Amino acid sequence: MTRKLENLKTIYESGVVLIIRSESEEEALVVAEAAIQGGIKALEITMSVPNALNVIQTLANQYSNKGILVGAGTVLDGETARAAILAGAELLVSPQLNADMIKVANRYQAITISGAFTPKEVIETLEAGADIVKLFPAEVVVPSM
């Protein structure tokens, strides 16, 4: 099985990707360590975390061979996607459709989770090649949606 399929299986089986937003690199690492110890298998380090790429690289170096999926969140363009992948991210999350992010991720076999809200956005996101579509923003989404 390819690494990308294994990673998709990890997300599917665990049912959760933990989003880590913090005000420091150190705090992000502490939260990630606690989450992993608590059984979380997939982490999203948002690009708003100071030195987010260092956090991703540290976690990927330590855990990528131990069944932990490390990803980058709030990836808004292809350049950030590539930088995150080079740091070790195997999962890229965006709040909206960004075809360049998806293209780079697919080139390097990273999983993409792309945000959408309307049916049209969902279809466009799938057509662009996203692996997973998340309804975003979550605050206004109701279960019946």
N, C-alpha and C positions, 0 to 999 in steps of 0.2 A: 504494500500500500504506500502511496506517495506521502510525503511529509504533510502536504496541504490537506489531503483527505484524513490523515491521522489527526491533524489539528481540528478540522471540522467535527470529527467524531468526538474529540475531547470537549468541545463546546456543547455539542448536542447532548452528550451523556451527563455532563455536569449541570447543564441548564442555566449557567450563569457566567457572565464576564464581569468581574469586579472593576469598577471605574475608580481609579485612584487620582484624586486631585488634592494637592497639598501646597503649602506655602514654602516648602523647602525640599531639597533633594534628600536630606537625611530623613525627614518625616515620611516621604514617599517610600523610602527603602524599609523603614520600620513597619509601615502599614502593609507593604507587600509581604514582608517576612511573616507577620502575624497572620495574614490571609492564607498564605501557603501552609503554615502550620495548622490552620483551621480547616484545611481541605480544599481551598479554592485552587482550581486548575488553570484558569485563564484570567490574565490581568491586562487592563488597559491603563497605561500611564498617559495622562493627557499632556499635550504639548504645552499647556499652561504651567506645568510644574517647572520650577527653575531647574535648569540643566536636565531636562527630561530625557534627552538622548543619552546622557551619562547613566541615568537611572535604568533606562531600557538596556543599555549595554551591560551594566553590572548584573542585572537580573538574568538576562539572556545567557551571559557567560556562566553564571552559577547554576541555572535551572533548566536550560533548554534540553539537556540530555536526561532530565529527570521527570519528563511528562508535564512540565509546566509551560503554558503558552504565554509568551510576553508580547504585548502589543502596544501600539501608539494610538492615542485618541486625539480628536480634534485635528485631524490631518486634512488640511484645506487645499492642498495642491500637490502636484507631482513631485516638486522639489523636496517638500517635507516628507513625502512618501518614501522617496529614495533614501534620504538621510536616515529615516527611521529603520528602514530595512537594513542599511549598512551597519546600524547600531545593533541589529539583532532582532528587530521586531518581525514577528511572523503573522501579525494581525494588525490591520489598519482600520480605524473607525473614523467616519466623517459625519458631521451633523446634516450634511446635504449631499446631493449628487455632485461629484466632481469627477468627470470622465478621465482626467489626467491621473488622478490618484488611483483609480481603478485600473487603468492601463498599466501603470508602473507596477502595481501590486500583482496583477495577473502575469506580467512578464517575469517576475521573480517568485511566483507561486506563493505569495502572501495572501491570507484571507482578507476579504473586504467586507465591512459592515457599513452600509451607507444609509443615511437618514432620508426619510421621505414622509410626506404627510398626506397628500392627496392621492387618489387612485392614479392619476396621470403621472405623478412623481414616482410612485411605486413601479409602474410599468417602465418608465424611462430608466430608472435605476437598474432594474433587472436587465433591460435591453443593453445597458452599458457594460454589463458583465459582473455586477456585484454578486458576491456569494450569499450575503444575508442582507435583508432590508429591515431597518428598525423604524418604527413609527416615532417621529420626532417633530416637535418637542413632546416629551413624555408627560409633562404636566397637564396637557390639555387632552390627552388621549384617554378615552374611557374603554373599559373592557369590551363593550359591545362593538367597538370599532374593529 
